[in-house]
Each structure stands twice: as structure tokens, then as C-alpha cells.
Amino acid sequence: MKKIILKKLLFRNYLKTSLISIFFIGTLLICAYFWTNKNIINSSIDFLLKDANENTTKLINKEISTLRIKLHEVTSLLKILKAEHEFFFENINEINYIQKQKININYAGDSIYYKQKNNGGSSVVLLSKDKLTNKMKEKILKTENFDRSFRTIIDENPSILAVYFTSYDNMNRYYPFIKDVYKVFSSDTNLKDYNFYNQATLKENPMKSAVWTKPYFDPVKKEWIISCIVPIYNNNFLEGVTGIDVSLDSFTKNFFDFNLPYETKSMIIDKSGTILAMSKDLNNIFDIKKSKNPDKNKQINTTILRPNEFNIISNEKFKNIFTKNNYLKNSNSRIKIKNKEYMIFINKIRINDWKVVSLLPVENLLSSVKNLEKKHLKIGYFLITFIIIFYLIFLIFLYQKSKQFVESINISLKDMVRFTQKLVTNKPVNKVPFSGIYEIDKLAKNFNNLSLELTQRTQKLVQTEALKLVNEKLANTDALTGIYNRRFLDDFAKEFNCKPTTLSVILFDIDDFKQINDNFGHDTGDKVIKKLINIIDTSVRQSDCIIRLGGDEFLLLLKDSKEKDAYIVVEKILNKIEENNKKENNNIVFNVSYGISEYKNNHRTINELIIEADETMYKNKKLRK
């Protein structure tokens, strides 16, 4: 039989097998960790995207419902006015004047007639190069009947700016009243040229229904508005247009004041692609400037629409982002703007073909997942580094152990194992028998001497250490309660002052303890103290320290605990004291005051922490009184 050196056999089998097995297991665990982590991250991303899609769409639709109700209210009011005004013109000859007070129609020059005095109704302006006829004056006076409805609509709807009627012959009745209305229009102004009139004509509105205008600058209110208008027909003759003006800012304010998750920004566009309103800072994303209002002192004789810059169909910036890839037709897509990715949500308002376009920054949505992924990667790299270091140490350790094993193989293993087992269990150890081999006999002799010496020294050491522990215990322990005393606190303070760590302290003081001693005797006072210590001891961890500072004052050291953890401990203790006080036939009734302090960088000693807790306890006690 071919023999082999034990050392070679050990290295070929023991070392190789052990290292390869451990290396394989470690590599498998690392791969499993990164694979699992990747799947978790991908699942989290998918969940967040789906959740953001559902929740954001739900929130937007909720706000759209509110906006839709406002639009429907305005449209409904206009339908009522349409019926009222068409009835008026069909029966104009039978309509009576409102004769509360005399109404003066003045001539301002430059072919402008206007109502001079505010009688609580609308302002009136007539732009006509012809002289004011009786028929025209009669029409102005009889349309005073409109003002009752105009006034009611304005009073009951804060978001509505104005209600008006514009006739085919260039007369405009506008509520609320405008002082010096003749200054608003120039003599060559043709009201039919304004979009609030021409969008209601048969050519633009063959259905003769209520329609919403594009956003335009109001020559009266001097701000950007939209109008809901409806044509007024008398036997297929267009008598004029009745409209309701709504401020874009006030009408959409609540919509954009609502905070969508992940800093989602929205904008409302009409069917022509014009931006009606947008969230704050959204214009910075698209690099468009806010539209400037025209000069308020300048007369306006034509419709001023939003600049082309605010149209997402004709503006090249928007066209490249939205219409080029049909993003406005495909909701819940993902687009890039300035190398930043957004989720886009398209929601229809339906009543007037308006849309709400919302952009959710994907970076904001996935920031928590990305941070989690970075932490997982750091942990993974740490594990790899740890495993490499472990293998190096383990290799050195295994090599040394193997070498020792080979060198000591000649020793009688069975006897040595028996010897060491008895030695560990502190049982009587038999002498290692001699084998007749010089080296083994010498080693056996040494083991026997070592065993005897070790047994004697161990006994002396046990006695010495036991006595030392008893003395230290007596020196650091309170005689009455068995808990630590101030001397122990002094020793703890030295260690604490050198090595600051996470620590909270609770200072307890038995309320009216002197009266308990005076009224019931010191034996009862001692029982109160012992009861309190028992309650505290059953409410804290083994690692927490209870110290009697003196008299009825006790300190609780909570290691590795913050202030909020200390309050939880206090609450537990107070509840147990309350339960004790409620017991029937209980002579040990008491209450305590407490103060809490947490170690911070500004604390230099344990005494500063105790003083702070004492101040807190004093304030609490003062408040209770």
C-alpha cells in the first residue's frame, strides 16, 4: 500500500475541500443577494409607476370634476339667459320699460353713445356713426330688463367677472356697471370683430349652442379671460350675443392650488391647443415667458389672443415634445424634456373639449427606490469586502491549525480529548498514562503537572475573585434596596465622560415622601421605596441601571436609548404605580415625579445630564401643583 505524508494528505483534501466549499457558498450567497435585490428594486419601480399612475389620475379627475361642475354651471346659466333674451326679442313690442328712475343716454362724441348714470344695473355703450334713433333708444331702455338676471348671476357666482349682451348694431350692455365706459372703446371699434361675438355666429356655431371662446385680453377688466357665449336669434335673425366672462386665474385657482404628489405640474389647454392656465413654474420647464398684459391705458379695438408661444400645436418647442410623437393622444406615456424624464397624463374635461396635461417627474417618483438601491449596493460591496477579508484570515487560520494538527498527530488523541473534556468541566482529571514513547511521556508529564497547578490556581483565583466581587457589590450597592448607589454612579461617570454614547436618564422623586415617613413611619417609607424599585426593575431591561442617589431620589440609566424611548419607559412605570394604588387594602400608595434628559454633544459630564433631568422634574412637579 502506497503511503502518503499526512501533511500532503491534509492540504490536498482538508484545505482544498474546505476553501472551495466556503468560496462556492459565499459566491452563491452574493449572487443571490444581488439578484434578489435587483428583482425587489424592479418590482418596487413597477409598483410605484402603477400606483402613481392610478393615484395621480384619480386625484386629477377629482379636481377635473370640480372644474367641470363650474363650467356646467356657467353653461346652464347661459342657456337660461338665451331663453330669456330670445323671448324678449320675439315680444319686444309688448315689453314694458323699467321706470324706477330716468335713464340718460349721453353722447360722448366720436360716434359713441353711453349710459351716464349708474342706476344699479349695467353700463351701456353704442358705437354708431348714425344719429341715435328713437327705436335704438327704445331698445336700450327696454333691455334694462336684462339687468335683474345679470345682477343675480354676478351676486351668486364669485368666479364670474361679468355678464353682457352685444347686439348686431354695435350696442353693448355690460354688468357690473363701468364708469366712463365710452373711454374703453374707440369710435371705429366694431364689436362683431371680437371673438366673443364672431365665435357665436352661424358660420362658427351652426348648432346655435353655448360655446367657450379662446382666452383673450378683456378690454374692460384688463386681464386674461375666457367667455362662454350663446347666440340670440329672433326668427333666424341674429339679434346679438349674450356672454359670461370668467377670469382664467380665479376660475382655475383651486385646481392649481391643489398639490399633486411628487411635484406633478399641470396645464389646461383648449381644443385649439392654446394654454388656458398652468401650474406655477411649469413655464420654466418649457422655457416660455409669461404673457404680458397690454397697456391698460391704451384703447383696444380688436381681440387680443394669447401669443403663439402659448399654443402647443403651433409652437415648435411644444410640437417637438408633444404632437410630434402623439403624446397628447396617448395618456400615461413617458417623455423627456431637457434630459429629464416625465410621466404624462392626459385627462379630458369633455364639456368644451378642454384637456388637462399633467407632468410627473419620474426622478421624484423613483428617488426613494434609487436611494434604496444605492444602500443595497453598498451593503453588497461591504459583504464582498468582508468575505474576501474573511477568506484571507480563514486561510491563515486554517493553515496554522493544519500545521499544528500535523505536528501534534503523534500525541494520543483519545487521552488528550478525555483530559481536556474533564478539564473544561472542572471535574477530577485522571493522569495521562505514559505510553513508553519519550516525547509522549514527557508531554504527558507536563500535562499532569499543568493540570495540578491549574487546579490549585483556579481554586485560589475563584476564592479571590469571589471575595472581590462581594466587596465591590457591598461598596456599590444600597443596603435597603439592593440597587446601585452613588459610588457606582461615580465609577460610571468616569467611563461615560471618556466615551460619550447614546444615553438617556430618568430622575424619579417620590412625592411627599417626608409626609409618608412622618404620618406612617419609616417602615412604611422603606416599603414605598422597595415597591417603587420593584416596579422600575420589572419595567426596564437588564442592561439598564437603577441608582439610588439618596433618600427618595432615584436615577435610571437607559443605555442605547433616546429621549422618546425614555418616555415609553416612564409611561410603563407610571401605569404600574397607578395599578398598585388602585389595589384594595393596599397601604403602599404613592406617586412620583420624574425628569428626562438625553445625552447630546453639549453634555460633558453625567452630572450635567442629571442636572438637566432634575430641572425638568422640577418643572413637571410645579405644573402638577
Sequence and secondary structure as in RCSB ss.txt:
>XXXX:A:sequence
MKKIILKKLLFRNYLKTSLISIFFIGTLLICAYFWTNKNIINSSIDFLLKDANENTTKLINKEISTLRIKLHEVT
SLLKILKAEHEFFFENINEINYIQKQKININYAGDSIYYKQKNNGGSSVVLLSKDKLTNKMKEKILKTENFDRSF
RTIIDENPSILAVYFTSYDNMNRYYPFIKDVYKVFSSDTNLKDYNFYNQATLKENPMKSAVWTKPYFDPVKKEWI
ISCIVPIYNNNFLEGVTGIDVSLDSFTKNFFDFNLPYETKSMIIDKSGTILAMSKDLNNIFDIKKSKNPDKNKQI
NTTILRPNEFNIISNEKFKNIFTKNNYLKNSNSRIKIKNKEYMIFINKIRINDWKVVSLLPVENLLSSVKNLEKK
HLKIGYFLITFIIIFYLIFLIFLYQKSKQFVESINISLKDMVRFTQKLVTNKPVNKVPFSGIYEIDKLAKNFNNL
SLELTQRTQKLVQTEALKLVNEKLANTDALTGIYNRRFLDDFAKEFNCKPTTLSVILFDIDDFKQINDNFGHDTG
DKVIKKLINIIDTSVRQSDCIIRLGGDEFLLLLKDSKEKDAYIVVEKILNKIEENNKKENNNIVFNVSYGISEYK
NNHRTINELIIEADETMYKNKKLRK
>XXXX:A:secstr
     HHHHIIIIIIHHHHHHHHHHHHHHHHHHHHHHHHHHHHHHHHHHHHHHHHHHHHHHHHHHHHHHHHHHHH
HHHHHHHHHHHHHHHTGGG     SS   EEEEETTEEEE S  SS EEEEE SS   HHHHHHHHHGGGGHHHH
HHHHHH TTEEEEEEEETTSEEEEES  TTGGGTS TT  GGGSHHHHTTSTTT TT   EE   EE TTT SEE
EEEEEEEEETTEEEEEEEEEEEHHHHHHHHHHS  GGG EEEEE TTSBEEEE TTHHHHHT        TTS  
 S  B  GGGBTTTSHHHHHHTGGGTTTTS SEEEEETTEEEEEEEEE  TTS EEEEEEEHHHHHHHHHHHHHH
HHHHHHHHHHHHHHHHHHHHHHHHHHHHHHHHTTTS HHHHHHHHHHHHTT         S HHHHHHHHHHHHH
HHHHHHHHHHHHHHHHHHHHHHHHHHB TTT SB HHHHHHHHHHHHHS  SEEEEEEEETTHHHHHHHH HHHH
HHHHHHHHHHHHTTS TTSEEEEEETTEEEEEEET  HHHHHHHHHHHHHHHHHHHHSTT      EEEEEEE  
TT  SHHHHHHHHHHHHHHHHHHH 
